[in-house]
Amino acid sequence: MDVMSTIVTLPEDLAGRVARVAARRGVSADEVVAQTLAAHLADPDAEVAVDRPRRLAFAGIGASTSGRTAAQADEMLAEGFGLD
């Protein structure tokens, strides 16, 4: 496998996160960055995704017009929520 070397300048907080992940995995920071880039670029639309904001696909999944809230979860479960 060919190897390319490059220098990446990261903000201090991001560099710290990379270092923590590397320590947790028992690998080098270089390996964490390489794995992360490989995972991101494995998506054929990754180049497009870089140019647009991330979307939270799960946002709004639980949206409801019933007016009920999570505080009423026990009540909804007692009524048989999800049994239909």
C-alpha positions as CSV (number, residue, x, y, z in Angstrom):
1,M,0.0,0.0,0.0
2,D,1.3,3.5,-0.9
3,V,1.5,5.9,1.9
4,M,1.1,9.7,1.7
5,S,2.4,12.0,4.5
6,T,0.8,15.3,5.2
7,I,0.6,17.8,8.1
8,V,-2.7,18.7,9.5
9,T,-3.1,21.6,11.9
10,L,-6.0,21.0,14.3
11,P,-7.6,23.3,16.8
12,E,-6.5,22.5,20.4
13,D,-9.8,21.0,21.4
14,L,-10.0,18.7,18.4
15,A,-6.3,17.6,18.8
16,G,-7.2,16.7,22.4
17,R,-10.1,14.6,21.3
18,V,-8.0,12.8,18.7
19,A,-5.4,12.1,21.4
20,R,-8.0,10.7,23.8
21,V,-9.5,8.4,21.2
22,A,-6.0,7.2,20.3
23,A,-5.2,6.5,23.9
24,R,-8.5,4.6,24.4
25,R,-7.9,2.5,21.2
26,G,-4.2,2.0,21.9
27,V,-3.2,3.4,18.5
28,S,-1.4,6.5,17.4
29,A,-3.1,9.8,16.6
30,D,-2.1,9.4,13.0
31,E,-4.0,6.1,12.9
32,V,-7.1,7.7,14.4
33,V,-7.0,10.5,11.8
34,A,-6.4,8.0,8.9
35,Q,-9.3,5.8,10.1
36,T,-11.6,8.7,10.4
37,L,-10.8,10.0,7.0
38,A,-11.1,6.6,5.4
39,A,-14.6,6.1,7.0
40,H,-15.7,9.5,5.9
41,L,-14.4,9.2,2.4
42,A,-15.8,5.7,1.9
43,D,-19.1,7.4,1.3
44,P,-19.4,8.2,-2.5
45,D,-21.1,11.4,-1.6
46,A,-18.5,12.5,0.9
47,E,-17.1,15.2,-1.2
48,V,-20.5,16.8,-1.5
49,A,-21.1,16.2,2.2
50,V,-18.0,18.2,3.1
51,D,-19.6,21.3,1.4
52,R,-22.9,21.2,3.2
53,P,-23.9,21.2,6.9
54,R,-24.5,17.9,8.6
55,R,-28.1,16.9,9.0
56,L,-29.4,15.1,12.0
57,A,-31.4,12.3,10.4
58,F,-33.1,11.5,13.7
59,A,-34.3,15.1,14.4
60,G,-38.1,15.2,14.4
61,I,-38.6,11.4,14.5
62,G,-40.7,11.7,17.6
63,A,-42.6,14.8,16.5
64,S,-46.2,14.6,17.4
65,T,-49.3,16.8,17.1
66,S,-50.9,15.1,20.1
67,G,-49.7,17.7,22.5
68,R,-48.4,15.0,24.9
69,T,-45.0,15.2,26.3
70,A,-42.3,12.8,27.6
71,A,-43.5,13.6,31.1
72,Q,-46.6,11.6,30.3
73,A,-44.7,8.5,29.1
74,D,-45.9,6.3,31.9
75,E,-49.5,7.3,31.2
76,M,-49.1,6.5,27.5
77,L,-47.5,3.2,28.2
78,A,-50.3,2.2,30.5
79,E,-52.8,3.0,27.8
80,G,-51.1,0.5,25.5
81,F,-48.9,2.8,23.4
82,G,-47.4,0.9,20.5
83,L,-49.7,-2.2,20.9
84,D,-51.7,-1.5,17.7
